[in-house]
Amino acid sequence: MATLDEARSAKAALRQKVTGLDGVIGVGVAPEFTTSLGQPPREYPAQKHAKSGTSGRSSVEVLAEEVSVEQVTGSGGSWVLQINVTDPRLVDKVPEEINDVAVRVRVVGAVRAG
């Protein structure tokens, strides 16, 4: 389990490691969600108000509401590095861990202006 500061420190090392790999389109820090597959996703306070209809705010206002780091990960939440790639063959070229921080690889489509 890595803290946010540990993940941020490891991000630079991961960027250096994947420099030159064609198809890497993003390197970042992401929360590691540890809820089991059978449980519904955690709801943020803004979503609860929107569903109950008690807030009186529009969905645009709810989406614009600030969310703290603690709300994203929960207490004692862990962080991972996430790297987005366009080519599935790159998955094996990305390390599984950098400085004791897990690396999650996502294969996504090419980014294009639409």
N, C-alpha and C positions, 0 to 999 in steps of 0.2 A: 504494500500500500504506500503510495507516494503522496506527499503533501503538494499543494499548489506550487509552493516555492521550489520544491525538488523537481517537479515536472517542468517548470519554466527554465530552470538551470539546465536540465537535460535536453531541452528543445534545441539549443544552439549546437550541441554535440550531434544530435540527429541530423540537423540541417547540413552540417559539415560532412557527415557520413554519406548522405544521399546526393551530394553535389555531383552533377554530371550525369545523373540517371535521367534520361529523357522519358517523360511521362509523369514525373512527380509534379503535382500542381498545387499542393498545399501541405504545410507542416504546422501543427498547432497543438494546443493543450485542450483536453476534453475531460469531463467528469466520467469516472468509471461507475456505471450504475450496477449495483449488486443485488437488485431485487430479483426474486426467482421468476421464471418464465410464467408461472401460473398466476401471478399477482398482477392486478391492474397497475398501470404506471402512476407514479406519485402526482398529485395535483398541486399546483402552486396556488397560493392564496387568491390571486387574480382570477384564476379559472373557477374556483369555487364560487366566488361572488357572481361571476358571469352566468354560471349554470343556475344558480338559485334565483337570479333576477333581482337580488336585493341591492345591488350596487348602483343601479340607475345610470351606469356608464355604458357607452357604446363599446363594441368589440375593438374598435381602433384604439380607444383610450386604454382598454385592458391590455392589449398587446404592447402598448408603449410603456406600461408600468415597469419600473425598475425592479430587478430581481437580484438579491444579494447572492454572493458566492455560497453562503451557508444554505440558502434555499435550494440551490441547484444540487449540491452534494449531500445535504443532510449533515448531521453532526458526525464527525469522524470520517467524512467522505474521502474517497481516494481519487487521484487524478492519473490519467494516462496521456501518452503522446499519441496523436492521431496524424496519420499521413494519408493523403488522398492521391491515388495514382490512376492513370487512364489505361494502363496495360496490366492485365492479370499476371503476366510473366515477371513483373517487378516484385511481387509479393515475396518471393524467395530471396530477393536481393536486399530486403530491408531487415535489419536486426530485430529480434523479438523484444529486446530490452536494451536500454541505454542508461548507464549510471543507476541501475536498479529501478528504473521506471519502465513499465510495460509499454510496448508500442502496438497500437492497433492500426492495421492497414485497411483502407477502404478503397475498393475499385469503383470508380465513378466514371461517367462519360466525360468526353472532352468538353471543356468550357468554351462556349461560343456565344457571341453577341446575337441576340435574337430580335 
